[in-house]
């Protein structure tokens, strides 16, 4: 009965479509940006790579705050934009550091030198050699980015004004708040004790149904990425 009520709400389906768009396209872009950035920063022949890395790390600890962030987004004309929801999660310094460490510790310098002697360019080496050897870290970054995009709701709450563009998480938040409000109203309405208990149980069922609905896609995807995830997380953990 709880799932029936949850899926009967059209907001759930609209939110699913929006979240699939944001999470799907956003994850692809995040993997491309973070893997390429991590590879570039792992190359010793990149001019100023230490300065760039220091700048990236600086942004992890210091930020301008929410108001300047909103003003920048507004000046760029991206408020209430689906494109904004996709690109906001494309850059993660933490993930870039993970990718950089992976390439530094697992990609032999001799392999790069041999490829360059044979006339391989940087671009061809990355796409033809480095990327095929990096399935584990790509899977890890994809999972991190997907979960982050799927669970994100704060940016949508701040920047989106049209309900048709809301992700699933905002609709679930509305449903949970509505259920809590209804539960409080029932408790103070003087309703018959048995009827009030039944309504309270229904509210709880809807709450738990919403939680399962929101996490089910990630639960279904994780088994297919688990072996790469474990392998990628252990990269660099043991030094021989």
mmCIF file of the C-alpha atoms, coordinates in Angstrom:
data_MODEL
# 
_entry.id   MODEL 
# 
loop_
_atom_site.group_PDB 
_atom_site.id 
_atom_site.type_symbol 
_atom_site.label_atom_id 
_atom_site.label_alt_id 
_atom_site.label_comp_id 
_atom_site.label_asym_id 
_atom_site.label_entity_id 
_atom_site.label_seq_id 
_atom_site.pdbx_PDB_ins_code 
_atom_site.Cartn_x 
_atom_site.Cartn_y 
_atom_site.Cartn_z 
_atom_site.occupancy 
_atom_site.B_iso_or_equiv 
_atom_site.pdbx_formal_charge 
_atom_site.auth_seq_id 
_atom_site.auth_comp_id 
_atom_site.auth_asym_id 
_atom_site.auth_atom_id 
_atom_site.pdbx_PDB_model_num 
ATOM 1   C CA . UNK A 1 1   ? 0.000   0.000  0.000   1.00 0.00 ? 1   UNK A CA 1 
ATOM 2   C CA . UNK A 1 2   ? 2.864   2.384  0.795   1.00 0.00 ? 2   UNK A CA 1 
ATOM 3   C CA . UNK A 1 3   ? 4.558   1.848  -2.572  1.00 0.00 ? 3   UNK A CA 1 
ATOM 4   C CA . UNK A 1 4   ? 1.218   2.243  -4.331  1.00 0.00 ? 4   UNK A CA 1 
ATOM 5   C CA . UNK A 1 5   ? 0.741   5.639  -2.745  1.00 0.00 ? 5   UNK A CA 1 
ATOM 6   C CA . UNK A 1 6   ? 4.323   6.685  -3.498  1.00 0.00 ? 6   UNK A CA 1 
ATOM 7   C CA . UNK A 1 7   ? 4.219   5.705  -7.188  1.00 0.00 ? 7   UNK A CA 1 
ATOM 8   C CA . UNK A 1 8   ? 0.750   7.155  -7.630  1.00 0.00 ? 8   UNK A CA 1 
ATOM 9   C CA . UNK A 1 9   ? 2.281   10.580 -7.014  1.00 0.00 ? 9   UNK A CA 1 
ATOM 10  C CA . UNK A 1 10  ? 3.200   12.066 -10.397 1.00 0.00 ? 10  UNK A CA 1 
ATOM 11  C CA . UNK A 1 11  ? 5.902   14.135 -8.750  1.00 0.00 ? 11  UNK A CA 1 
ATOM 12  C CA . UNK A 1 12  ? 7.921   10.940 -8.243  1.00 0.00 ? 12  UNK A CA 1 
ATOM 13  C CA . UNK A 1 13  ? 7.992   10.151 -11.964 1.00 0.00 ? 13  UNK A CA 1 
ATOM 14  C CA . UNK A 1 14  ? 8.814   13.736 -12.932 1.00 0.00 ? 14  UNK A CA 1 
ATOM 15  C CA . UNK A 1 15  ? 11.604  13.795 -10.377 1.00 0.00 ? 15  UNK A CA 1 
ATOM 16  C CA . UNK A 1 16  ? 12.962  10.464 -11.615 1.00 0.00 ? 16  UNK A CA 1 
ATOM 17  C CA . UNK A 1 17  ? 13.197  11.747 -15.187 1.00 0.00 ? 17  UNK A CA 1 
ATOM 18  C CA . UNK A 1 18  ? 14.962  14.915 -14.110 1.00 0.00 ? 18  UNK A CA 1 
ATOM 19  C CA . UNK A 1 19  ? 17.361  13.075 -11.794 1.00 0.00 ? 19  UNK A CA 1 
ATOM 20  C CA . UNK A 1 20  ? 18.204  10.504 -14.468 1.00 0.00 ? 20  UNK A CA 1 
ATOM 21  C CA . UNK A 1 21  ? 19.086  13.378 -16.801 1.00 0.00 ? 21  UNK A CA 1 
ATOM 22  C CA . UNK A 1 22  ? 21.161  15.247 -14.222 1.00 0.00 ? 22  UNK A CA 1 
ATOM 23  C CA . UNK A 1 23  ? 22.887  12.144 -12.851 1.00 0.00 ? 23  UNK A CA 1 
ATOM 24  C CA . UNK A 1 24  ? 23.447  10.426 -16.207 1.00 0.00 ? 24  UNK A CA 1 
ATOM 25  C CA . UNK A 1 25  ? 24.887  13.326 -18.183 1.00 0.00 ? 25  UNK A CA 1 
ATOM 26  C CA . UNK A 1 26  ? 26.552  14.805 -15.100 1.00 0.00 ? 26  UNK A CA 1 
ATOM 27  C CA . UNK A 1 27  ? 28.356  11.552 -14.317 1.00 0.00 ? 27  UNK A CA 1 
ATOM 28  C CA . UNK A 1 28  ? 29.707  11.248 -17.853 1.00 0.00 ? 28  UNK A CA 1 
ATOM 29  C CA . UNK A 1 29  ? 31.010  14.818 -17.790 1.00 0.00 ? 29  UNK A CA 1 
ATOM 30  C CA . UNK A 1 30  ? 32.418  14.384 -14.277 1.00 0.00 ? 30  UNK A CA 1 
ATOM 31  C CA . UNK A 1 31  ? 34.365  11.276 -15.283 1.00 0.00 ? 31  UNK A CA 1 
ATOM 32  C CA . UNK A 1 32  ? 35.794  12.990 -18.359 1.00 0.00 ? 32  UNK A CA 1 
ATOM 33  C CA . UNK A 1 33  ? 36.794  16.155 -16.498 1.00 0.00 ? 33  UNK A CA 1 
ATOM 34  C CA . UNK A 1 34  ? 38.218  14.478 -13.408 1.00 0.00 ? 34  UNK A CA 1 
ATOM 35  C CA . UNK A 1 35  ? 40.087  11.685 -15.177 1.00 0.00 ? 35  UNK A CA 1 
ATOM 36  C CA . UNK A 1 36  ? 41.644  14.038 -17.727 1.00 0.00 ? 36  UNK A CA 1 
ATOM 37  C CA . UNK A 1 37  ? 42.563  16.561 -15.026 1.00 0.00 ? 37  UNK A CA 1 
ATOM 38  C CA . UNK A 1 38  ? 44.080  13.842 -12.839 1.00 0.00 ? 38  UNK A CA 1 
ATOM 39  C CA . UNK A 1 39  ? 46.102  12.459 -15.745 1.00 0.00 ? 39  UNK A CA 1 
ATOM 40  C CA . UNK A 1 40  ? 47.383  15.905 -16.734 1.00 0.00 ? 40  UNK A CA 1 
ATOM 41  C CA . UNK A 1 41  ? 48.453  16.685 -13.168 1.00 0.00 ? 41  UNK A CA 1 
ATOM 42  C CA . UNK A 1 42  ? 50.279  13.351 -12.938 1.00 0.00 ? 42  UNK A CA 1 
ATOM 43  C CA . UNK A 1 43  ? 52.541  14.258 -15.876 1.00 0.00 ? 43  UNK A CA 1 
ATOM 44  C CA . UNK A 1 44  ? 55.904  15.636 -14.855 1.00 0.00 ? 44  UNK A CA 1 
ATOM 45  C CA . UNK A 1 45  ? 56.189  17.572 -18.113 1.00 0.00 ? 45  UNK A CA 1 
ATOM 46  C CA . UNK A 1 46  ? 53.111  19.697 -17.341 1.00 0.00 ? 46  UNK A CA 1 
ATOM 47  C CA . UNK A 1 47  ? 54.335  23.283 -16.790 1.00 0.00 ? 47  UNK A CA 1 
ATOM 48  C CA . UNK A 1 48  ? 53.375  24.630 -13.360 1.00 0.00 ? 48  UNK A CA 1 
ATOM 49  C CA . UNK A 1 49  ? 51.647  21.450 -12.249 1.00 0.00 ? 49  UNK A CA 1 
ATOM 50  C CA . UNK A 1 50  ? 52.629  21.951 -8.601  1.00 0.00 ? 50  UNK A CA 1 
ATOM 51  C CA . UNK A 1 51  ? 51.149  25.447 -8.593  1.00 0.00 ? 51  UNK A CA 1 
ATOM 52  C CA . UNK A 1 52  ? 47.944  24.213 -10.235 1.00 0.00 ? 52  UNK A CA 1 
ATOM 53  C CA . UNK A 1 53  ? 47.675  21.397 -7.695  1.00 0.00 ? 53  UNK A CA 1 
ATOM 54  C CA . UNK A 1 54  ? 48.210  23.854 -4.830  1.00 0.00 ? 54  UNK A CA 1 
ATOM 55  C CA . UNK A 1 55  ? 45.460  26.085 -6.227  1.00 0.00 ? 55  UNK A CA 1 
ATOM 56  C CA . UNK A 1 56  ? 43.084  23.121 -6.448  1.00 0.00 ? 56  UNK A CA 1 
ATOM 57  C CA . UNK A 1 57  ? 43.819  22.076 -2.867  1.00 0.00 ? 57  UNK A CA 1 
ATOM 58  C CA . UNK A 1 58  ? 43.302  25.671 -1.694  1.00 0.00 ? 58  UNK A CA 1 
ATOM 59  C CA . UNK A 1 59  ? 39.740  25.603 -3.041  1.00 0.00 ? 59  UNK A CA 1 
ATOM 60  C CA . UNK A 1 60  ? 38.996  22.535 -0.899  1.00 0.00 ? 60  UNK A CA 1 
ATOM 61  C CA . UNK A 1 61  ? 39.450  24.555 2.295   1.00 0.00 ? 61  UNK A CA 1 
ATOM 62  C CA . UNK A 1 62  ? 38.476  28.089 1.316   1.00 0.00 ? 62  UNK A CA 1 
ATOM 63  C CA . UNK A 1 63  ? 35.442  29.266 -0.636  1.00 0.00 ? 63  UNK A CA 1 
ATOM 64  C CA . UNK A 1 64  ? 33.614  32.490 -1.310  1.00 0.00 ? 64  UNK A CA 1 
ATOM 65  C CA . UNK A 1 65  ? 30.387  31.392 0.360   1.00 0.00 ? 65  UNK A CA 1 
ATOM 66  C CA . UNK A 1 66  ? 26.850  30.847 -0.841  1.00 0.00 ? 66  UNK A CA 1 
ATOM 67  C CA . UNK A 1 67  ? 25.924  34.457 -1.653  1.00 0.00 ? 67  UNK A CA 1 
ATOM 68  C CA . UNK A 1 68  ? 28.895  35.169 -3.989  1.00 0.00 ? 68  UNK A CA 1 
ATOM 69  C CA . UNK A 1 69  ? 28.329  31.751 -5.545  1.00 0.00 ? 69  UNK A CA 1 
ATOM 70  C CA . UNK A 1 70  ? 24.687  32.588 -6.238  1.00 0.00 ? 70  UNK A CA 1 
ATOM 71  C CA . UNK A 1 71  ? 25.596  36.005 -7.662  1.00 0.00 ? 71  UNK A CA 1 
ATOM 72  C CA . UNK A 1 72  ? 28.119  34.441 -10.049 1.00 0.00 ? 72  UNK A CA 1 
ATOM 73  C CA . UNK A 1 73  ? 25.568  31.884 -11.236 1.00 0.00 ? 73  UNK A CA 1 
ATOM 74  C CA . UNK A 1 74  ? 22.980  34.650 -11.662 1.00 0.00 ? 74  UNK A CA 1 
ATOM 75  C CA . UNK A 1 75  ? 25.375  36.827 -13.673 1.00 0.00 ? 75  UNK A CA 1 
ATOM 76  C CA . UNK A 1 76  ? 26.079  33.858 -15.947 1.00 0.00 ? 76  UNK A CA 1 
ATOM 77  C CA . UNK A 1 77  ? 22.356  33.475 -16.570 1.00 0.00 ? 77  UNK A CA 1 
ATOM 78  C CA . UNK A 1 78  ? 22.264  29.908 -15.274 1.00 0.00 ? 78  UNK A CA 1 
ATOM 79  C CA . UNK A 1 79  ? 19.648  30.295 -12.540 1.00 0.00 ? 79  UNK A CA 1 
ATOM 80  C CA . UNK A 1 80  ? 16.760  27.856 -13.090 1.00 0.00 ? 80  UNK A CA 1 
ATOM 81  C CA . UNK A 1 81  ? 18.794  25.988 -15.705 1.00 0.00 ? 81  UNK A CA 1 
ATOM 82  C CA . UNK A 1 82  ? 19.035  22.228 -16.210 1.00 0.00 ? 82  UNK A CA 1 
ATOM 83  C CA . UNK A 1 83  ? 22.537  22.761 -17.560 1.00 0.00 ? 83  UNK A CA 1 
ATOM 84  C CA . UNK A 1 84  ? 23.612  24.178 -14.201 1.00 0.00 ? 84  UNK A CA 1 
ATOM 85  C CA . UNK A 1 85  ? 22.388  21.061 -12.383 1.00 0.00 ? 85  UNK A CA 1 
ATOM 86  C CA . UNK A 1 86  ? 24.530  18.937 -14.692 1.00 0.00 ? 86  UNK A CA 1 
ATOM 87  C CA . UNK A 1 87  ? 27.799  20.877 -14.516 1.00 0.00 ? 87  UNK A CA 1 
ATOM 88  C CA . UNK A 1 88  ? 27.851  21.721 -10.798 1.00 0.00 ? 88  UNK A CA 1 
ATOM 89  C CA . UNK A 1 89  ? 29.112  18.263 -9.883  1.00 0.00 ? 89  UNK A CA 1 
ATOM 90  C CA . UNK A 1 90  ? 31.634  17.904 -12.700 1.00 0.00 ? 90  UNK A CA 1 
ATOM 91  C CA . UNK A 1 91  ? 34.619  19.080 -10.695 1.00 0.00 ? 91  UNK A CA 1 
ATOM 92  C CA . UNK A 1 92  ? 35.781  17.438 -7.478  1.00 0.00 ? 92  UNK A CA 1 
ATOM 93  C CA . UNK A 1 93  ? 39.293  18.164 -6.212  1.00 0.00 ? 93  UNK A CA 1 
ATOM 94  C CA . UNK A 1 94  ? 39.173  15.084 -3.987  1.00 0.00 ? 94  UNK A CA 1 
ATOM 95  C CA . UNK A 1 95  ? 38.446  12.834 -6.963  1.00 0.00 ? 95  UNK A CA 1 
ATOM 96  C CA . UNK A 1 96  ? 41.095  14.554 -9.077  1.00 0.00 ? 96  UNK A CA 1 
ATOM 97  C CA . UNK A 1 97  ? 43.674  13.839 -6.378  1.00 0.00 ? 97  UNK A CA 1 
ATOM 98  C CA . UNK A 1 98  ? 42.630  10.177 -6.341  1.00 0.00 ? 98  UNK A CA 1 
ATOM 99  C CA . UNK A 1 99  ? 43.008  9.930  -10.127 1.00 0.00 ? 99  UNK A CA 1 
ATOM 100 C CA . UNK A 1 100 ? 46.347  11.731 -10.032 1.00 0.00 ? 100 UNK A CA 1 
ATOM 101 C CA . UNK A 1 101 ? 47.656  9.327  -7.398  1.00 0.00 ? 101 UNK A CA 1 
ATOM 102 C CA . UNK A 1 102 ? 46.455  6.387  -9.477  1.00 0.00 ? 102 UNK A CA 1 
ATOM 103 C CA . UNK A 1 103 ? 48.339  7.465  -12.583 1.00 0.00 ? 103 UNK A CA 1 
ATOM 104 C CA . UNK A 1 104 ? 51.473  8.341  -10.608 1.00 0.00 ? 104 UNK A CA 1 
ATOM 105 C CA . UNK A 1 105 ? 51.624  4.969  -8.829  1.00 0.00 ? 105 UNK A CA 1 
ATOM 106 C CA . UNK A 1 106 ? 50.383  2.557  -11.493 1.00 0.00 ? 106 UNK A CA 1 
ATOM 107 C CA . UNK A 1 107 ? 51.341  3.965  -14.889 1.00 0.00 ? 107 UNK A CA 1 
ATOM 108 C CA . UNK A 1 108 ? 55.060  3.253  -15.510 1.00 0.00 ? 108 UNK A CA 1 
ATOM 109 C CA . UNK A 1 109 ? 57.136  6.140  -16.754 1.00 0.00 ? 109 UNK A CA 1 
ATOM 110 C CA . UNK A 1 110 ? 58.884  3.703  -19.122 1.00 0.00 ? 110 UNK A CA 1 
ATOM 111 C CA . UNK A 1 111 ? 55.565  3.011  -20.839 1.00 0.00 ? 111 UNK A CA 1 
ATOM 112 C CA . UNK A 1 112 ? 55.088  6.679  -21.590 1.00 0.00 ? 112 UNK A CA 1 
ATOM 113 C CA . UNK A 1 113 ? 58.660  7.073  -22.833 1.00 0.00 ? 113 UNK A CA 1 
ATOM 114 C CA . UNK A 1 114 ? 58.357  4.038  -25.110 1.00 0.00 ? 114 UNK A CA 1 
ATOM 115 C CA . UNK A 1 115 ? 55.113  5.345  -26.578 1.00 0.00 ? 115 UNK A CA 1 
ATOM 116 C CA . UNK A 1 116 ? 56.549  8.797  -27.217 1.00 0.00 ? 116 UNK A CA 1 
ATOM 117 C CA . UNK A 1 117 ? 59.643  7.309  -28.883 1.00 0.00 ? 117 UNK A CA 1 
ATOM 118 C CA . UNK A 1 118 ? 57.293  5.536  -31.276 1.00 0.00 ? 118 UNK A CA 1 
ATOM 119 C CA . UNK A 1 119 ? 55.707  8.880  -32.150 1.00 0.00 ? 119 UNK A CA 1 
ATOM 120 C CA . UNK A 1 120 ? 52.641  8.703  -29.896 1.00 0.00 ? 120 UNK A CA 1 
ATOM 121 C CA . UNK A 1 121 ? 51.154  12.074 -28.964 1.00 0.00 ? 121 UNK A CA 1 
ATOM 122 C CA . UNK A 1 122 ? 49.865  13.004 -25.513 1.00 0.00 ? 122 UNK A CA 1 
ATOM 123 C CA . UNK A 1 123 ? 46.257  12.786 -26.662 1.00 0.00 ? 123 UNK A CA 1 
ATOM 124 C CA . UNK A 1 124 ? 46.696  9.386  -28.312 1.00 0.00 ? 124 UNK A CA 1 
ATOM 125 C CA . UNK A 1 125 ? 48.608  8.008  -25.336 1.00 0.00 ? 125 UNK A CA 1 
ATOM 126 C CA . UNK A 1 126 ? 45.817  9.056  -22.971 1.00 0.00 ? 126 UNK A CA 1 
ATOM 127 C CA . UNK A 1 127 ? 42.944  7.612  -25.011 1.00 0.00 ? 127 UNK A CA 1 
ATOM 128 C CA . UNK A 1 128 ? 44.737  4.553  -26.424 1.00 0.00 ? 128 UNK A CA 1 
ATOM 129 C CA . UNK A 1 129 ? 46.968  3.503  -23.518 1.00 0.00 ? 129 UNK A CA 1 
ATOM 130 C CA . UNK A 1 130 ? 46.245  5.260  -20.227 1.00 0.00 ? 130 UNK A CA 1 
ATOM 131 C CA . UNK A 1 131 ? 42.442  5.163  -20.323 1.00 0.00 ? 131 UNK A CA 1 
ATOM 132 C CA . UNK A 1 132 ? 42.096  1.435  -21.188 1.00 0.00 ? 132 UNK A CA 1 
ATOM 133 C CA . UNK A 1 133 ? 44.446  0.639  -18.285 1.00 0.00 ? 133 UNK A CA 1 
ATOM 134 C CA . UNK A 1 134 ? 42.368  2.726  -15.890 1.00 0.00 ? 134 UNK A CA 1 
ATOM 135 C CA . UNK A 1 135 ? 39.048  0.872  -15.768 1.00 0.00 ? 135 UNK A CA 1 
ATOM 136 C CA . UNK A 1 136 ? 39.233  0.493  -11.987 1.00 0.00 ? 136 UNK A CA 1 
ATOM 137 C CA . UNK A 1 137 ? 39.696  4.171  -11.206 1.00 0.00 ? 137 UNK A CA 1 
ATOM 138 C CA . UNK A 1 138 ? 37.174  5.214  -13.863 1.00 0.00 ? 138 UNK A CA 1 
ATOM 139 C CA . UNK A 1 139 ? 34.589  2.935  -12.244 1.00 0.00 ? 139 UNK A CA 1 
ATOM 140 C CA . UNK A 1 140 ? 35.353  4.388  -8.806  1.00 0.00 ? 140 UNK A CA 1 
ATOM 141 C CA . UNK A 1 141 ? 35.065  7.988  -10.021 1.00 0.00 ? 141 UNK A CA 1 
ATOM 142 C CA . UNK A 1 142 ? 31.863  7.149  -11.922 1.00 0.00 ? 142 UNK A CA 1 
ATOM 143 C CA . UNK A 1 143 ? 30.323  5.657  -8.772  1.00 0.00 ? 143 UNK A CA 1 
ATOM 144 C CA . UNK A 1 144 ? 31.387  8.621  -6.634  1.00 0.00 ? 144 UNK A CA 1 
ATOM 145 C CA . UNK A 1 145 ? 30.017  11.108 -9.174  1.00 0.00 ? 145 UNK A CA 1 
ATOM 146 C CA . UNK A 1 146 ? 26.776  9.178  -9.683  1.00 0.00 ? 146 UNK A CA 1 
ATOM 147 C CA . UNK A 1 147 ? 26.026  8.948  -5.968  1.00 0.00 ? 147 UNK A CA 1 
ATOM 148 C CA . UNK A 1 148 ? 26.861  12.624 -5.465  1.00 0.00 ? 148 UNK A CA 1 
ATOM 149 C CA . UNK A 1 149 ? 24.619  13.683 -8.342  1.00 0.00 ? 149 UNK A CA 1 
ATOM 150 C CA . UNK A 1 150 ? 21.812  11.350 -7.293  1.00 0.00 ? 150 UNK A CA 1 
ATOM 151 C CA . UNK A 1 151 ? 21.782  12.585 -3.688  1.00 0.00 ? 151 UNK A CA 1 
ATOM 152 C CA . UNK A 1 152 ? 22.218  16.273 -4.499  1.00 0.00 ? 152 UNK A CA 1 
ATOM 153 C CA . UNK A 1 153 ? 19.276  18.458 -3.567  1.00 0.00 ? 153 UNK A CA 1 
ATOM 154 C CA . UNK A 1 154 ? 20.696  21.655 -2.019  1.00 0.00 ? 154 UNK A CA 1 
ATOM 155 C CA . UNK A 1 155 ? 21.810  23.233 -5.310  1.00 0.00 ? 155 UNK A CA 1 
ATOM 156 C CA . UNK A 1 156 ? 18.449  22.461 -6.877  1.00 0.00 ? 156 UNK A CA 1 
ATOM 157 C CA . UNK A 1 157 ? 16.672  23.971 -3.876  1.00 0.00 ? 157 UNK A CA 1 
ATOM 158 C CA . UNK A 1 158 ? 18.720  27.166 -4.232  1.00 0.00 ? 158 UNK A CA 1 
ATOM 159 C CA . UNK A 1 159 ? 18.862  27.647 -8.002  1.00 0.00 ? 159 UNK A CA 1 
ATOM 160 C CA . UNK A 1 160 ? 15.717  26.041 -9.458  1.00 0.00 ? 160 UNK A CA 1 
ATOM 161 C CA . UNK A 1 161 ? 12.438  27.948 -9.460  1.00 0.00 ? 161 UNK A CA 1 
ATOM 162 C CA . UNK A 1 162 ? 10.322  25.783 -11.801 1.00 0.00 ? 162 UNK A CA 1 
ATOM 163 C CA . UNK A 1 163 ? 8.851   22.667 -10.226 1.00 0.00 ? 163 UNK A CA 1 
ATOM 164 C CA . UNK A 1 164 ? 9.031   20.851 -13.572 1.00 0.00 ? 164 UNK A CA 1 
ATOM 165 C CA . UNK A 1 165 ? 12.843  20.898 -13.254 1.00 0.00 ? 165 UNK A CA 1 
ATOM 166 C CA . UNK A 1 166 ? 13.016  19.612 -9.684  1.00 0.00 ? 166 UNK A CA 1 
ATOM 167 C CA . UNK A 1 167 ? 15.085  16.444 -9.139  1.00 0.00 ? 167 UNK A CA 1 
ATOM 168 C CA . UNK A 1 168 ? 13.679  13.457 -7.295  1.00 0.00 ? 168 UNK A CA 1 
ATOM 169 C CA . UNK A 1 169 ? 15.275  14.474 -4.006  1.00 0.00 ? 169 UNK A CA 1 
ATOM 170 C CA . UNK A 1 170 ? 13.329  17.738 -3.757  1.00 0.00 ? 170 UNK A CA 1 
ATOM 171 C CA . UNK A 1 171 ? 10.044  15.953 -4.401  1.00 0.00 ? 171 UNK A CA 1 
ATOM 172 C CA . UNK A 1 172 ? 10.922  13.318 -1.793  1.00 0.00 ? 172 UNK A CA 1 
ATOM 173 C CA . UNK A 1 173 ? 11.700  16.101 0.655   1.00 0.00 ? 173 UNK A CA 1 
ATOM 174 C CA . UNK A 1 174 ? 8.280   17.619 0.015   1.00 0.00 ? 174 UNK A CA 1 
ATOM 175 C CA . UNK A 1 175 ? 6.573   14.265 0.529   1.00 0.00 ? 175 UNK A CA 1 
ATOM 176 C CA . UNK A 1 176 ? 8.416   13.636 3.804   1.00 0.00 ? 176 UNK A CA 1 
ATOM 177 C CA . UNK A 1 177 ? 7.626   17.118 5.105   1.00 0.00 ? 177 UNK A CA 1 
ATOM 178 C CA . UNK A 1 178 ? 3.977   16.727 4.095   1.00 0.00 ? 178 UNK A CA 1 
ATOM 179 C CA . UNK A 1 179 ? 3.810   13.369 5.865   1.00 0.00 ? 179 UNK A CA 1 
ATOM 180 C CA . UNK A 1 180 ? 5.337   14.857 9.003   1.00 0.00 ? 180 UNK A CA 1 
ATOM 181 C CA . UNK A 1 181 ? 2.892   17.762 8.936   1.00 0.00 ? 181 UNK A CA 1 
ATOM 182 C CA . UNK A 1 182 ? -0.043  15.405 8.408   1.00 0.00 ? 182 UNK A CA 1 
ATOM 183 C CA . UNK A 1 183 ? 1.156   13.208 11.268  1.00 0.00 ? 183 UNK A CA 1 
ATOM 184 C CA . UNK A 1 184 ? 1.324   16.202 13.607  1.00 0.00 ? 184 UNK A CA 1 
ATOM 185 C CA . UNK A 1 185 ? -2.127  17.402 12.533  1.00 0.00 ? 185 UNK A CA 1 
ATOM 186 C CA . UNK A 1 186 ? -3.581  13.940 13.130  1.00 0.00 ? 186 UNK A CA 1 
ATOM 187 C CA . UNK A 1 187 ? -2.085  13.775 16.614  1.00 0.00 ? 187 UNK A CA 1 
ATOM 188 C CA . UNK A 1 188 ? -3.734  17.078 17.626  1.00 0.00 ? 188 UNK A CA 1 
ATOM 189 C CA . UNK A 1 189 ? -7.092  16.657 15.865  1.00 0.00 ? 189 UNK A CA 1 
ATOM 190 C CA . UNK A 1 190 ? -8.778  14.540 18.518  1.00 0.00 ? 190 UNK A CA 1 
ATOM 191 C CA . UNK A 1 191 ? -9.292  11.653 16.079  1.00 0.00 ? 191 UNK A CA 1 
ATOM 192 C CA . UNK A 1 192 ? -10.329 8.225  17.340  1.00 0.00 ? 192 UNK A CA 1 
ATOM 193 C CA . UNK A 1 193 ? -7.290  6.418  18.796  1.00 0.00 ? 193 UNK A CA 1 
ATOM 194 C CA . UNK A 1 194 ? -7.552  3.399  16.499  1.00 0.00 ? 194 UNK A CA 1 
ATOM 195 C CA . UNK A 1 195 ? -8.008  5.530  13.385  1.00 0.00 ? 195 UNK A CA 1 
ATOM 196 C CA . UNK A 1 196 ? -5.158  7.796  14.440  1.00 0.00 ? 196 UNK A CA 1 
ATOM 197 C CA . UNK A 1 197 ? -2.907  4.751  14.898  1.00 0.00 ? 197 UNK A CA 1 
ATOM 198 C CA . UNK A 1 198 ? -3.761  3.462  11.425  1.00 0.00 ? 198 UNK A CA 1 
ATOM 199 C CA . UNK A 1 199 ? -3.045  6.846  9.864   1.00 0.00 ? 199 UNK A CA 1 
ATOM 200 C CA . UNK A 1 200 ? 0.250   7.072  11.741  1.00 0.00 ? 200 UNK A CA 1 
ATOM 201 C CA . UNK A 1 201 ? 1.250   3.634  10.458  1.00 0.00 ? 201 UNK A CA 1 
ATOM 202 C CA . UNK A 1 202 ? 0.351   4.653  6.895   1.00 0.00 ? 202 UNK A CA 1 
ATOM 203 C CA . UNK A 1 203 ? 2.501   7.768  7.190   1.00 0.00 ? 203 UNK A CA 1 
ATOM 204 C CA . UNK A 1 204 ? 5.421   5.637  8.388   1.00 0.00 ? 204 UNK A CA 1 
ATOM 205 C CA . UNK A 1 205 ? 4.930   3.192  5.504   1.00 0.00 ? 205 UNK A CA 1 
ATOM 206 C CA . UNK A 1 206 ? 5.001   6.075  3.015   1.00 0.00 ? 206 UNK A CA 1 
ATOM 207 C CA . UNK A 1 207 ? 8.185   7.438  4.599   1.00 0.00 ? 207 UNK A CA 1 
ATOM 208 C CA . UNK A 1 208 ? 10.032  4.136  4.322   1.00 0.00 ? 208 UNK A CA 1 
ATOM 209 C CA . UNK A 1 209 ? 8.663   3.563  0.830   1.00 0.00 ? 209 UNK A CA 1 
ATOM 210 C CA . UNK A 1 210 ? 10.083  6.918  -0.254  1.00 0.00 ? 210 UNK A CA 1 
ATOM 211 C CA . UNK A 1 211 ? 13.490  5.985  1.195   1.00 0.00 ? 211 UNK A CA 1 
ATOM 212 C CA . UNK A 1 212 ? 13.555  2.696  -0.738  1.00 0.00 ? 212 UNK A CA 1 
ATOM 213 C CA . UNK A 1 213 ? 12.421  4.367  -3.964  1.00 0.00 ? 213 UNK A CA 1 
ATOM 214 C CA . UNK A 1 214 ? 15.187  6.962  -3.717  1.00 0.00 ? 214 UNK A CA 1 
ATOM 215 C CA . UNK A 1 215 ? 18.004  4.467  -3.032  1.00 0.00 ? 215 UNK A CA 1 
ATOM 216 C CA . UNK A 1 216 ? 16.946  1.531  -5.223  1.00 0.00 ? 216 UNK A CA 1 
ATOM 217 C CA . UNK A 1 217 ? 18.741  2.628  -8.450  1.00 0.00 ? 217 UNK A CA 1 
ATOM 218 C CA . UNK A 1 218 ? 22.088  3.004  -6.646  1.00 0.00 ? 218 UNK A CA 1 
ATOM 219 C CA . UNK A 1 219 ? 21.600  -0.364 -4.939  1.00 0.00 ? 219 UNK A CA 1 
ATOM 220 C CA . UNK A 1 220 ? 20.990  -2.000 -8.334  1.00 0.00 ? 220 UNK A CA 1 
ATOM 221 C CA . UNK A 1 221 ? 24.035  -0.397 -9.969  1.00 0.00 ? 221 UNK A CA 1 
ATOM 222 C CA . UNK A 1 222 ? 26.561  -0.994 -7.185  1.00 0.00 ? 222 UNK A CA 1 
ATOM 223 C CA . UNK A 1 223 ? 27.000  -4.815 -7.656  1.00 0.00 ? 223 UNK A CA 1 
ATOM 224 C CA . UNK A 1 224 ? 28.182  -4.263 -11.238 1.00 0.00 ? 224 UNK A CA 1 
ATOM 225 C CA . UNK A 1 225 ? 30.849  -1.782 -10.104 1.00 0.00 ? 225 UNK A CA 1 
ATOM 226 C CA . UNK A 1 226 ? 31.838  -3.435 -6.839  1.00 0.00 ? 226 UNK A CA 1 
ATOM 227 C CA . UNK A 1 227 ? 34.914  -5.309 -8.089  1.00 0.00 ? 227 UNK A CA 1 
ATOM 228 C CA . UNK A 1 228 ? 36.292  -2.173 -9.736  1.00 0.00 ? 228 UNK A CA 1 
ATOM 229 C CA . UNK A 1 229 ? 35.386  -0.123 -6.679  1.00 0.00 ? 229 UNK A CA 1 
ATOM 230 C CA . UNK A 1 230 ? 37.301  -2.373 -4.286  1.00 0.00 ? 230 UNK A CA 1 
ATOM 231 C CA . UNK A 1 231 ? 40.288  -2.526 -6.665  1.00 0.00 ? 231 UNK A CA 1 
ATOM 232 C CA . UNK A 1 232 ? 40.325  1.224  -7.167  1.00 0.00 ? 232 UNK A CA 1 
ATOM 233 C CA . UNK A 1 233 ? 40.039  2.068  -3.484  1.00 0.00 ? 233 UNK A CA 1 
ATOM 234 C CA . UNK A 1 234 ? 43.016  -0.199 -2.656  1.00 0.00 ? 234 UNK A CA 1 
ATOM 235 C CA . UNK A 1 235 ? 45.232  1.412  -5.311  1.00 0.00 ? 235 UNK A CA 1 
ATOM 236 C CA . UNK A 1 236 ? 48.241  2.950  -3.639  1.00 0.00 ? 236 UNK A CA 1 
ATOM 237 C CA . UNK A 1 237 ? 47.233  1.638  -0.202  1.00 0.00 ? 237 UNK A CA 1 
ATOM 238 C CA . UNK A 1 238 ? 50.079  -0.887 -0.101  1.00 0.00 ? 238 UNK A CA 1 
ATOM 239 C CA . UNK A 1 239 ? 53.605  0.104  -1.016  1.00 0.00 ? 239 UNK A CA 1 
ATOM 240 C CA . UNK A 1 240 ? 55.893  -2.735 -2.081  1.00 0.00 ? 240 UNK A CA 1 
# 
